Amino acid sequence: MAFVSVAQVSEIPPGQMKPFTIGGKPLLIVNYAGTYYAIGGKCTHMGGDLSRGKLEGKVVQCPRHGSRFDVTTGLAISGPRFGPLKLKTANEARYEVRVQGDEIQVDV
């Protein structure tokens, strides 16, 4: 594993997220309360682009079917709902993040 620079700290202010593709992997970098986190960028349910979803605190919601993920851990909080049906969704991959100077780096 190797850390790769993906952005400057100023590019992702607190409460914001930004998508990246590193080595063919779609990632979502989130600044939650001043700490950076990285999870898989495509929903594990049907591949929705999480960067187009809604970020509330440390939870991102997929724009396609509403699956919700904790950006600090990658854990699936809830899967999509279709009427009374609640489907399960797999957890997102989580990647280590560090800040070196002004650069955000992700271990891929």
Backbone as a chain_set.jsonl record, in Angstrom:
{"seq": "MAFVSVAQVSEIPPGQMKPFTIGGKPLLIVNYAGTYYAIGGKCTHMGGDLSRGKLEGKVVQCPRHGSRFDVTTGLAISGPRFGPLKLKTANEARYEVRVQGDEIQVDV", "coords": {"N": [[0.835, -1.175, 0.0], [0.401, 2.269, -0.691], [0.631, 5.736, -0.011], [-1.124, 8.265, -1.731], [-1.18, 11.473, -3.079], [-4.082, 13.423, -3.23], [-5.492, 15.81, -3.095], [-5.513, 19.309, -2.166], [-5.676, 20.636, 1.122], [-7.302, 22.896, 1.268], [-9.166, 22.451, -0.727], [-11.234, 20.855, 0.143], [-13.36, 21.779, 2.288], [-14.553, 21.753, 5.776], [-17.406, 19.683, 6.255], [-17.802, 19.114, 3.61], [-17.471, 17.175, 0.535], [-15.618, 15.284, -1.904], [-15.159, 13.696, -5.04], [-12.809, 11.229, -6.256], [-10.727, 9.376, -8.498], [-8.598, 6.779, -8.14], [-6.099, 4.766, -9.281], [-8.018, 3.42, -10.787], [-10.012, 3.057, -8.948], [-12.993, 4.326, -7.68], [-13.255, 6.886, -5.348], [-14.446, 8.554, -2.392], [-13.767, 11.456, -0.773], [-14.112, 12.909, 2.34], [-14.562, 15.7, 4.437], [-15.059, 15.68, 7.625], [-15.886, 17.377, 10.374], [-13.357, 18.573, 10.416], [-11.585, 16.492, 10.059], [-10.277, 14.223, 7.717], [-11.726, 11.691, 5.671], [-11.886, 8.657, 3.777], [-13.825, 6.75, 1.596], [-15.242, 4.095, -0.433], [-16.416, 5.24, -3.587], [-18.686, 4.543, -5.004], [-21.978, 3.434, -4.621], [-22.703, 0.485, -2.816], [-24.991, -0.87, -3.331], [-26.25, -0.452, -5.989], [-24.333, 0.875, -7.427], [-24.53, 3.693, -7.446], [-23.422, 7.104, -7.69], [-21.826, 8.322, -5.04], [-20.829, 10.851, -4.539], [-22.665, 12.562, -5.56], [-24.625, 12.426, -3.808], [-26.344, 13.155, -0.689], [-24.839, 14.765, 1.997], [-24.945, 14.547, 5.393], [-23.801, 15.549, 8.299], [-21.858, 12.963, 9.397], [-22.811, 11.139, 7.615], [-23.467, 9.851, 4.436], [-25.826, 9.857, 1.839], [-26.952, 7.802, -0.728], [-27.791, 8.979, -3.96], [-29.421, 7.527, -5.661], [-31.04, 5.285, -4.608], [-31.181, 5.698, -1.923], [-29.533, 4.414, 0.018], [-27.524, 4.511, 2.97], [-24.429, 5.606, 4.367], [-21.836, 5.532, 6.823], [-19.359, 7.824, 6.806], [-17.024, 7.825, 8.26], [-16.374, 5.266, 8.907], [-17.193, 3.578, 6.877], [-19.274, 1.866, 7.161], [-22.435, 0.451, 6.318], [-25.34, 2.055, 7.021], [-28.025, 1.982, 6.443], [-29.969, 0.286, 3.991], [-31.482, 0.506, 0.694], [-34.927, 1.537, 0.42], [-37.974, 0.27, -0.607], [-41.062, 0.983, -0.709], [-42.614, -0.953, 1.726], [-40.447, -2.628, 1.877], [-37.176, -3.242, 3.041], [-33.98, -3.251, 2.024], [-30.813, -4.93, 2.324], [-27.505, -3.566, 2.371], [-24.138, -3.718, 1.392], [-21.142, -2.902, 3.259], [-19.076, -0.006, 2.659], [-15.803, 0.18, 1.221], [-13.073, 1.284, 3.194], [-10.544, 3.708, 3.425], [-7.268, 4.585, 4.548], [-6.371, 7.867, 5.542], [-4.195, 10.648, 5.404], [-2.729, 13.794, 6.328], [-0.274, 15.652, 4.888], [1.608, 18.327, 5.296], [0.055, 20.589, 3.274], [-1.271, 18.766, 1.784], [-3.717, 16.28, 1.081], [-3.624, 12.891, 1.547], [-4.173, 9.572, 0.435], [-4.223, 6.16, 1.316], [-3.962, 3.761, -0.911]], "CA": [[0.0, 0.0, 0.0], [1.154, 3.513, -0.785], [-0.166, 6.952, 0.066], [-1.159, 9.044, -2.958], [-1.759, 12.804, -2.891], [-5.303, 13.564, -4.021], [-6.039, 17.168, -3.075], [-5.024, 20.254, -1.168], [-6.598, 20.782, 2.246], [-8.249, 23.974, 0.962], [-10.151, 22.01, -1.716], [-12.352, 20.141, 0.771], [-13.612, 22.38, 3.601], [-15.404, 20.947, 6.663], [-18.781, 19.458, 5.813], [-17.836, 18.928, 2.159], [-16.917, 15.928, 0.013], [-15.137, 15.406, -3.281], [-14.823, 12.39, -5.607], [-11.533, 11.012, -6.926], [-10.474, 8.02, -8.983], [-7.186, 6.468, -7.952], [-5.839, 3.4, -9.718], [-9.259, 2.836, -11.262], [-10.981, 2.945, -7.853], [-13.688, 5.567, -7.336], [-13.215, 7.177, -3.918], [-15.095, 9.757, -1.91], [-13.045, 12.042, 0.338], [-15.029, 13.745, 3.108], [-14.029, 16.425, 5.58], [-16.061, 15.674, 8.683], [-15.415, 18.031, 11.6], [-11.939, 18.876, 10.315], [-10.808, 15.275, 9.815], [-10.56, 13.682, 6.377], [-12.031, 10.267, 5.58], [-12.054, 8.181, 2.4], [-14.56, 5.495, 1.417], [-15.557, 3.821, -1.827], [-17.245, 6.304, -4.136], [-19.889, 4.013, -5.656], [-22.854, 2.729, -3.684], [-22.59, -0.971, -2.895], [-26.273, -1.439, -3.74], [-26.316, -0.523, -7.45], [-23.298, 1.689, -8.043], [-24.807, 5.126, -7.516], [-22.295, 7.99, -7.409], [-22.049, 8.902, -3.723], [-20.488, 12.274, -4.52], [-23.873, 13.293, -5.944], [-25.58, 12.214, -2.735], [-26.521, 14.173, 0.338], [-23.999, 14.572, 3.166], [-25.485, 15.12, 6.623], [-22.872, 15.154, 9.354], [-20.928, 11.937, 8.932], [-23.573, 10.155, 6.84], [-23.761, 10.199, 3.044], [-26.954, 9.092, 1.308], [-26.883, 7.58, -2.172], [-28.88, 9.677, -4.642], [-30.264, 6.639, -6.481], [-32.061, 4.537, -3.882], [-31.229, 6.106, -0.524], [-28.653, 3.73, 0.966], [-26.791, 5.475, 3.79], [-23.143, 5.099, 4.826], [-21.04, 6.327, 7.757], [-18.123, 8.112, 6.076], [-15.864, 7.628, 9.125], [-16.094, 3.834, 9.032], [-17.618, 2.862, 5.682], [-20.379, 0.965, 7.482], [-23.758, 0.727, 5.767], [-26.298, 2.329, 8.089], [-29.294, 1.446, 5.961], [-30.047, 0.026, 2.562], [-32.597, 1.175, 0.034], [-36.284, 1.174, 0.82], [-38.971, 0.275, -1.674], [-42.299, 0.77, 0.027], [-42.344, -1.562, 3.028], [-39.244, -3.459, 1.798], [-35.895, -2.657, 3.401], [-32.947, -4.134, 1.509], [-29.498, -4.785, 2.932], [-26.45, -3.032, 1.527], [-22.804, -4.028, 1.929], [-20.335, -1.775, 3.708], [-18.135, 0.599, 1.713], [-14.383, 0.065, 1.566], [-12.563, 2.473, 3.879], [-9.12, 3.89, 3.148], [-6.567, 5.459, 5.48], [-6.09, 9.202, 5.029], [-3.305, 11.469, 6.227], [-2.434, 15.119, 5.794], [1.146, 15.978, 4.896], [1.626, 19.735, 4.91], [-1.26, 21.0, 2.769], [-1.786, 17.723, 0.894], [-4.497, 15.148, 1.582], [-3.107, 11.669, 0.929], [-4.973, 8.368, 0.694], [-3.507, 4.896, 1.168], [-4.711, 2.851, -1.788]], "C": [[0.883, 1.242, 0.0], [0.205, 4.69, -0.703], [0.001, 7.753, -1.22], [-1.796, 10.389, -2.635], [-2.965, 12.959, -3.804], [-5.818, 14.994, -4.091], [-5.283, 18.018, -2.074], [-6.096, 20.379, -0.085], [-7.679, 21.821, 1.926], [-9.351, 23.56, -0.012], [-11.374, 21.337, -1.103], [-12.568, 20.713, 2.175], [-14.493, 21.477, 4.471], [-16.843, 20.876, 6.163], [-18.929, 19.252, 4.325], [-17.224, 17.593, 1.77], [-16.505, 16.15, -1.432], [-14.766, 14.016, -3.796], [-13.448, 12.387, -6.264], [-11.516, 9.597, -7.468], [-8.976, 7.797, -8.887], [-6.973, 5.01, -8.318], [-7.093, 2.688, -10.177], [-10.329, 2.684, -10.192], [-11.656, 4.289, -7.613], [-13.714, 5.732, -5.812], [-13.991, 8.445, -3.622], [-14.306, 10.227, -0.698], [-13.991, 13.021, 1.017], [-14.261, 14.426, 4.233], [-15.149, 16.506, 6.595], [-15.41, 16.228, 9.944], [-13.904, 18.251, 11.592], [-11.023, 17.685, 10.122], [-11.243, 14.697, 8.475], [-10.739, 12.166, 6.43], [-12.191, 9.899, 4.11], [-12.782, 6.842, 2.41], [-14.743, 5.273, -0.082], [-16.552, 4.847, -2.337], [-18.509, 5.856, -4.839], [-20.694, 3.214, -4.64], [-22.756, 1.225, -3.901], [-23.913, -1.63, -3.301], [-26.338, -1.581, -5.258], [-25.38, 0.478, -8.121], [-23.583, 3.164, -8.197], [-23.582, 5.942, -7.102], [-22.542, 8.719, -6.091], [-21.709, 10.385, -3.664], [-21.664, 13.154, -4.929], [-24.964, 13.15, -4.886], [-25.599, 13.358, -1.742], [-25.655, 13.808, 1.547], [-24.626, 15.302, 4.34], [-24.618, 14.641, 7.763], [-21.881, 14.154, 8.808], [-21.616, 10.841, 8.114], [-23.821, 10.688, 5.429], [-24.871, 9.264, 2.557], [-26.834, 9.007, -0.2], [-28.062, 8.272, -2.855], [-29.828, 8.756, -5.413], [-31.387, 5.989, -5.683], [-32.031, 4.768, -2.376], [-30.393, 5.322, 0.464], [-27.823, 4.772, 1.691], [-25.547, 4.821, 4.377], [-22.484, 6.079, 5.791], [-19.689, 6.573, 7.086], [-16.879, 7.904, 6.936], [-15.454, 6.17, 9.219], [-16.369, 3.037, 7.759], [-18.807, 1.945, 5.929], [-21.691, 1.418, 6.85], [-24.722, 0.902, 6.934], [-27.665, 1.79, 7.71], [-29.22, 1.263, 4.45], [-31.225, 0.75, 1.96], [-33.937, 0.673, 0.558], [-37.185, 1.298, -0.389], [-40.301, -0.06, -1.009], [-41.972, 0.177, 1.385], [-41.062, -2.424, 3.039], [-37.995, -2.66, 2.176], [-34.814, -3.645, 2.98], [-31.622, -3.878, 2.214], [-28.507, -4.272, 1.894], [-25.126, -3.355, 2.191], [-22.096, -2.752, 2.361], [-19.463, -1.265, 2.573], [-16.709, 0.279, 2.172], [-13.97, 1.376, 2.231], [-11.063, 2.527, 3.658], [-8.512, 4.854, 4.163], [-6.248, 6.777, 4.795], [-5.117, 9.879, 5.982], [-3.122, 12.815, 5.535], [-0.95, 15.357, 5.982], [1.292, 17.408, 4.392], [0.237, 20.169, 4.52], [-1.897, 19.936, 1.881], [-2.565, 16.65, 1.655], [-3.998, 13.928, 0.82], [-3.948, 10.473, 1.371], [-4.12, 7.144, 0.428], [-4.364, 3.935, 0.351], [-3.882, 1.62, -2.072]], "O": [[1.956, 1.268, 0.602], [-0.893, 4.653, -1.257], [1.109, 7.904, -1.735], [-2.841, 10.44, -1.987], [-2.893, 12.669, -4.998], [-6.508, 15.355, -5.044], [-4.519, 17.516, -1.25], [-7.287, 20.241, -0.364], [-8.843, 21.634, 2.28], [-10.368, 24.246, -0.116], [-12.425, 21.253, -1.738], [-12.019, 20.19, 3.145], [-15.111, 20.542, 3.963], [-17.415, 21.868, 5.712], [-20.048, 19.217, 3.812], [-16.542, 16.955, 2.572], [-16.974, 17.074, -2.096], [-14.134, 13.24, -3.08], [-12.982, 13.412, -6.763], [-12.211, 8.72, -6.955], [-8.186, 8.533, -9.478], [-7.592, 4.12, -7.735], [-7.225, 1.48, -9.981], [-11.436, 2.231, -10.485], [-10.978, 5.287, -7.369], [-14.138, 4.833, -5.085], [-14.17, 9.299, -4.49], [-14.181, 9.501, 0.288], [-14.6, 13.863, 0.357], [-13.423, 13.813, 4.894], [-16.077, 17.302, 6.448], [-14.499, 15.621, 10.507], [-13.248, 18.133, 12.627], [-9.806, 17.849, 10.031], [-12.429, 14.686, 8.144], [-10.015, 11.458, 7.13], [-12.587, 10.733, 3.295], [-12.406, 5.921, 3.136], [-14.44, 6.148, -0.894], [-17.436, 5.277, -1.597], [-19.326, 6.688, -5.234], [-20.14, 2.41, -3.891], [-22.729, 0.754, -5.038], [-23.942, -2.827, -3.584], [-26.465, -2.694, -5.77], [-25.614, 0.881, -9.261], [-22.938, 3.831, -9.005], [-22.8, 5.508, -6.256], [-23.37, 9.628, -6.028], [-22.246, 11.105, -2.822], [-21.659, 14.358, -4.672], [-26.068, 13.672, -5.034], [-24.953, 14.388, -1.934], [-25.726, 12.69, 2.057], [-24.819, 16.517, 4.299], [-24.68, 13.476, 8.156], [-21.146, 14.45, 7.866], [-21.071, 9.751, 7.941], [-24.308, 11.802, 5.241], [-24.861, 8.062, 2.821], [-26.637, 10.019, -0.874], [-29.198, 8.168, -2.392], [-30.927, 9.173, -5.78], [-32.557, 6.123, -6.039], [-32.763, 4.116, -1.632], [-30.529, 5.542, 1.668], [-27.456, 5.794, 1.112], [-25.572, 3.672, 4.819], [-22.558, 7.295, 5.608], [-18.951, 5.623, 6.826], [-15.777, 7.815, 6.395], [-14.315, 5.866, 9.571], [-15.836, 1.941, 7.585], [-19.298, 1.31, 4.996], [-22.018, 2.605, 6.845], [-24.894, -0.009, 7.743], [-28.374, 1.216, 8.537], [-28.514, 1.982, 3.743], [-31.896, 1.526, 2.64], [-34.06, -0.443, 1.061], [-37.162, 2.302, -1.102], [-40.622, -1.225, -0.778], [-41.152, 0.725, 2.122], [-40.645, -2.893, 4.098], [-37.786, -1.548, 1.693], [-34.737, -4.75, 3.516], [-31.34, -2.76, 2.646], [-28.656, -4.516, 0.697], [-25.002, -3.275, 3.413], [-22.413, -1.661, 1.889], [-19.15, -2.002, 1.639], [-16.451, 0.127, 3.366], [-14.461, 2.445, 1.871], [-10.389, 1.498, 3.701], [-9.155, 5.815, 4.585], [-5.898, 6.806, 3.615], [-5.197, 9.712, 7.199], [-3.331, 12.952, 4.33], [-0.431, 15.274, 7.095], [1.121, 17.673, 3.202], [-0.677, 20.127, 5.344], [-2.949, 20.175, 1.289], [-2.145, 16.177, 2.712], [-3.956, 13.933, -0.41], [-4.374, 10.381, 2.522], [-3.385, 7.088, -0.558], [-5.345, 3.374, 0.839], [-4.329, 0.727, -2.791]]}, "num_chains": 1, "name": "protein.A"}
